[in-house]
Amino acid sequence: MGIVLGISVLLVTLGLTSESRALGRGVIGVPFSGDAHGKVSSLEPDTEPAEHGLSAKAVEIARPFGFPITNSMLVSWIVAICLIVVAQAATRNMKMVPVGLQNFVEWLVGGLHNFLSGIVGPHLTERTFWYFATIFIFILSANWIGLIPGVGSIGWGIQTSHGFVIAQPLFRGANADVNMTFAMALVFFACWIVWALREIGPIGFVKELFAPKGETEGVLKVLMIVVFFAAGCLEIVSILFRPISLGFRLYGNIFAGENLLEAMSKLVPGFGWLVPIPFYFLELLMGLVQALVFMLLTAVFTMLICQHETEPAAAHA
């Protein structure tokens, strides 16, 4: 239930942060052009596309009741539905000796739990595992589903002298949209504040940022107070930039990977299906690495703010 709740929170935040504008809608195989208001006008068959490669932002494909839906949101919903269905199927008839899908899910969740326990400790893992497991599984699934043929190659387009060109894909990798990655980073930022306040309290939170560390006296103590206060101010700036760095790191790597596959598919005419195959294996590895990096960074950020000063002394004793 925790993973399902986490996925729901991510999708709601994505909807709130998505500000993509419509580029126009046409019919598959029918030339079209469009502006930001969705008005469609005719386009000559030999007109060249204005932009080469993938668009840097997601494309709006529908606006029911004034709510914009982009092609990356559609893929994120598909990923969420698939994960929920798998979770429900694996836990419907649970057995003492797991087999099949239940065995795989228990192995994945148990492995993640043990892995995180070795990083942030058992206590923090019990409180934060629902988020870290959700973020890893969701990012990994979204990255790999974005590599399925048809994502980015099915949609509305135009006929040019070089053939039919997709101008408005129906599907786009969920993490190739900065709105999605930034939404996940914002959810973590909110959870990070809640976890920190629960673990060390408001006073402990301020002390963790500004209080001097170590035992000093006299003038040295005054100097350390000034130094740690300045370091705390810099730490606040660093904390405020964490959602931006987390979001753009994931977005940049996934978007660059999709552009790489797009470029390789057009490198050798007639062999667009063959050349990208080695790079698909590279992107499979990259999808796993990026999911792991996002989870590890958020886990380490949480551990650093939630650690207690008494733990090292107790361990030494």
N, C-alpha and C positions, 0 to 999 in steps of 0.2 A: 504493500500500500504506500510506503514511503516513496518508492521509485515512481509510482503512478502519480502521486501528488507532486513530486518534483518536476516531472514532465509537464504537468498541467500549469505549474507556475511559470516555467520557461515559455510555454506557448502564449500565455496571457501577456507576459512581459514583451514578447516579440510583437504581438499585435499592437501594444501601446507605443513601441518605439519605431515601428515601420512607418516611414514617411515617403515611400516611393511614389512617383507620379506615373500616370498612364502614358504609354508611348503610342497607343492606338491599337485597334484590334481588327483583324481581318479573318480570312478563311484560309485554311491550309491549302497551299498551292495557288492561291489567288494573290496577285500583286496588291500591295497596299502601302500607304504611308499614314502617319498619324502625328498629332501634336500632343501637347501636355493635357489638352482637354478631351482627348479621345476622338477627335474628329478625323474621319478617314477620307482621304482623297486618292485619286488615281495616280499611278506611277507607271512610267513606261517600262516595258520588259527589259530594255538594255540599260536601265539606270543603275549606276554603281552604288553600293551601300556606302553610307556616310562614315561608317565606323567599321574598322577591321578588328577581328577577334571578338572576345566576349565583352559584354557591357560590364562596366565596373559596378553597376547597381542592379538590383533586382527589377523586374518588369511587372507592372501592374496588369493582371489579366482579368480582373473583375472588381466590381464595387457594389456589392449588395447592401442596400440601405445606407449608402454613403460610407461603408467600411471598406478600405482598400485591401485587396487580396493580391499578393504577389506570387510569382512562380516559385520563389524560395519558401514562402509560407506554406504553399501547397505540399511541397516535398517534406517540410518539417512535420506537417500534420500526418502525412503518410508514414513517416518514421515513427511518430508517437503512437499511431494506431497499431502498427506492426509490433512495437515493443509491448504495448498493453495486451494485445492478443496473445503474444508469446508468454507473457507473465501469467495471464489467466489460464492458459492451456497447461502450463507447467505446474501450476498449484491447484488445479481442479480436483484431481484425485491423487493426493500425495501418499506415498508409501514409505514405510520405515527403511526399506532398501531402495533407494532411488534408481530408476531406470529411464532411458530415453531422454526426453526433453527435460524432465525434472532433474535428472542427473547432471545435464549440461548446465542448467541454470544454477543449481546448488554449487557446482564446481566454480562457476564464474563469480557468483556472489561471495562464496566462502574464500576464494582466492583473493578477491579485492579486499575483503574484511581483514584477512591476515596481513596483507601487504600494507594497508593503511595503519594497522595496529603497530607495525614496526616503525612507522614514521612519526605519527602523532600520539601514539600511546593508546592503550585500551579505553581509558576514560573518555578522551575526545572522540575516539572512533565511535563509541556508542551514541554520542550526541550528534555527530556530523556525518555518519556513514551514509545516511539517506541521500544527502546532497552529492557527495563525492562519487558514489556508485552511479547515481542518476546521470551526472555530468559526463562521466567516462563512457558509460554505455550509450548514451544518446549521441555524443560527439562521434564516437567510433562508428555507430550505425549510420549516422547521417553522412559521414565521410565516405563510407563504403557504398551506400546506396547511391550516392552522387556519381559513382563510377559505372553504374549500370547503363548499358547502351540505350539511348532514348532520352536520357537526361541531358538537355541542351541541344538535342538534334530533332526533337519533335515540337512543332509549333507553327506559327504563322510566319510567312516570309515573302520574298520577292524573287522574281525571275530576272537574272542578269545575263550578260554575255558569257559569264563563266559558269553558268548553271544556276540552280535554285539555291538561294541563301536564306537561312533561318534568321529573321530579324527580331522575332519575339518568341523565345522558347516557352513552351508550356511548363517545362520543369527546369529547375535550377538547383544546384547543390545548396542545401540549407545553410551550411557554413561558408558558402561563397557569397553570403549577404552579410554586410557589416551590422545590419540591424539585429540579426540572430545572435552573432557572437557578442555584440555589445549588450544585448538583453541578458545573456547568460552571465556576463561579467557583472552587470548590475544586480542580478539576483544574488551572486556570491557576495558582493559588497554589502548588501543588506543583511545577509546571513552572518557575515563576518562581524558586523557591529553587534548583532544580537548575541552571538556566541561569546564575544569578548566581554560584553557587559554581564552575561550570566556567569562567566568563569571568574573574573577578577573584579567586577563591579566598576562603577564610574570612577571612584577614587583610584583604584588600581590601574584603570585604563589611562588616566592622566599621568600617574607615576611611571607607568611603563614607557610613556613617550618622553617625559621631561625630567624625571627624577634621576639624580646622579647615581651611578653604580659603583659599588666598592666602598671601603672604609677609608675616609680621608678626614683631615683635621686642619684647622687654621685657614691660612690663605689658600692653600691647595683646595680645600673644600669649596671656598667661594669661587675659585677658578673653575672647578668641575661643574658647579651649578650653572655657571654661565655657558660653559661648553655644551653641556647636555641639554640646556634649554634651546640653544641654537640648533643642535642636532635634532631635537624634537620638532622644531619648526620645519626643518628639511624633511623629516619623516612624515609630517602631515601632508606636505606637497607630494611626496612619494606615494602615500596612501591614496590621495585623490586621483593620481594618475594611473593607479593600478587597473581600474576597469578599462581605461583606454588602451593600455598596453596589452592586457589580456585579450580584449576584443580584436584589436588590429593584428596581433601576432597570429591568432588562429585564422582570421579572415585572409590575411595576406598569404599565408602558406597554402591554404586550400584554393584560393582564387588563382594563385600562380600555378598550382598544379593543373587546374582545369585549362588554363591558357596554354600550358605546355602540351597537354593532350590535343588541344585544338590545333596548335601549330604543327604538331607531328602528323596529324591526320591529313593536313594539306601540303605536307612537304614534298611528297612524291605522288604526282597524279596517277590514279589508277591503283595505288597501293595504300590508300588512306586507311584501310582496315588492318593492314599488316604492320606498318611502321610504329604505331603507338603501343603495340602489345607489350614490349619490354618496359615501357614507361607506366603501364597499368600496374605492373608488379611493384614498381617504385612508389606509386601513389597508394597502393594498399599498405605498404610499410609506413609511408608518410601519414596516412590516416590514423594508424595505430599510435605512432609517435606523438602526433599533435594531441590526440585524446589523452595520452599519458602525461604529456607536458602540462596541459591545462589542469588536469586533476592534481598533479604533484605541486604545481605552483600555488594553487588555492589551498592545498593541504598545508604546505609549509608556511604560507602567510598566516593561516589560522593557528598553527602551532606556536609561531613566534610571539603572537599577541596573547595567547592563552596560557603560556607557561608560567608557573609559579616560582617566585624567587626562593622559596623554601625547599624546592625539590633538590637542587644541587647539594645544599648543606645536609639534607637528610640522607642523600645517597652517600655522601662522604663519611657521615657518622656510621 
